[in-house]
Amino acid sequence: MRQVTQTIGKILTVLVSAVLLVACSADIEDYQGQKPDFNLFEYFEGQTKAWGMVQDFTGEQTRRFVVDIEGVVEGDTLTLDESFVYADGETQTRVWTIKRHSDGTYTGTAGDIVGTATGVVAGNALNWRYDLVVPVGDSEYQLHFDDWMFRQDQDRLFNVTSMRKWGIEVGKVTLFFERVAQ
């Protein structure tokens, strides 16, 4: 009986911790009024370069990469053509098609995105959420990405992403973006 009580206690501790983590997470409205305003289409139109890294659940850096991005705006559609080069020489491309909606939200699709990504902006921040198929060795995993982009100034922004599987964080992606002089 004592083991059952201890097990139940451990489960309750994990559940309470999970609830507290969710309750303490940032809300997009926390950034209302922060400057400069995050205009997704304006920032990504033209050429942008990004440098990033992937960390596993322990915080160990597992990959580094550089991304060249070409953004084209046509009306309420932004097309982002992303070319990744990883430190080990692997290359990857992703083409996003992002739609701007009258209520201030965004939706997007790409070849390795499952379903539709959704985004919302407030102040200098964009919260972008989607599921991505991630190749790992000979396997593929569908991970949920909770992307937070923060506009630093006219030319730079930071991006911190939590990668989750079954609600548990399995890694992070951190990027630094800079607009290329046009």
N, C-alpha and C positions, 0 to 999 in steps of 0.2 A: 504493500500500500504506500509505503514511503517513496518508492521509486516512481509510482504513478503520480503522486503529489509533486515530486521534483520535476518530472517531465511536464506536467501541466503548468507548473510555475515557469519553466523555461519557455514554453510555447507562449504563455501570456506576456512574458518579458519581450520576446521578439515581436509579437503583435503590437504591443503598446509602443515599442520603439519605432516600428514602421509607421504607425499612425502619427506619432510625434514628428517624424521626418517629413511626412506629407504635409502636416499642418504647418511646419516651419518653412516649407519651400516658398520660393519667391513667386509673386503674382505679377503679371505683366503691368497691372495698374500701379505697382510700386514705383514705376519709372516715369509715370506721367509727369510732364513738366521738365524732365531732364533734357539738356541740350547737348549736342545738336540733334534736332529731330531726325529720326531714322526714316528716310524715304528710300525704300528698297529699290525702286526702279531707277531713281536718280543716282544712287550710289553705284549700282552694278552696270549701268550703261557704259559701254566702252570696255577698256581692258583693266583687269585687276589681277594682282598676284597675291598668293597666300602661301604661308609656311605653317606646317602643322606637325603634330605628333599624336600618336595613339598610346594610351596607357592602359594596362590591364587592371583588374580589380584590386591589385596590391599597390598600384601606383607606379609600377615599373614601366618605363618607356619601352614599347614593343616595336614601334615603327615611326619613321619620320618621312615627311613628304613635302613637295612643292607643288603648287597648283597654278596654272595659267588659265585665266577665265576671260572669255569674250562674252559681253552682254549686249543683246539687241532688244530694243523696246519698239513695239509696234502697237499703238493704242494701249489697251489694258492687258497686254501680254509681254512678258519679259522672257527671253530665251537665254539661258546661260549654258555655254559650251565650256565644260571644265576638263582640263587635261592634267592628270596627276602623274608625277614621277616620284617614286619611292626611293629611299636611300639604297635599297638593294637592287635598283635598276628596273623593277617592275613598273609598267605604265598602265594607266586606266583612264577611261573617259566616261563622263556622265553629262547628258544634256537634259537640263531642266526646262520645262515649260511652266511658267508661273503666271497665274491670272490674278489681277487686282479686282476686287469686288467693291461695290458702292458703299458697303458698310465698313470699309477699312480693313477687311480681312483679305487673306491671300490663300490660294490653293495651288498646288503644284504636282507635276508628275515627272517621272524619269524612268528609264528602262529598268533599273534595279530597285525602284521604289515599289512597295506593295500598296496598292490602292492609291490614295491621294494624300499628299502632305497638306497640313493646315498651318497657317501663320497669322499672327496678330501683332500689331505694333502699338507701343505707347512710349512717348518721349524718345529717348535715344536707344530703345531696346526693341528687338524683334524676338518673339518666341515662335519657333518653327518645330513642328512635331510630325514624325513620319516613321514608318517601318521600312527598313532597308535589308536586303539580302546581302549578307557579308560572307565572302568565301574565306575559309580557314582550312589550309591544307587541301585535302580531297573532299571536304565537307562544305556545306553552306548553312548559315544560320540566319534566321529572321530576327533582327534586333529592333527594339523601339529606340528611336533617337529623340531626345528632348534637347533641342538646339537653342541656345541663347546667344544672340548677337548684340553687341553693344558698340554703338558708334562713338568713337573716341574724338574725332575731329573730321574735317572735310574729306581727308584722304585715307583715314585708317579706322579699322574696327577690329574688335576682339570677338572670338567665338569660343564658347565652352559648351560641350555636348556631353550629356550623360547617355550611355548606351545601356539598355536594360533588356533582360530576358526573364520572363515570368515575374516582372516587377522588381527584380533584383539587379542592382547595378553591376555590370560585368566589365565595364571600362569607361574611359573618357577620351574625348578628342578635344584638343585645344588648337586653335588656329589664330593667326594674326594676318589680317588682310591689308593691302595697300593698293590704292588706285594708281595705275600707271599714267604718267603725264601724257595727255592727249595732244 
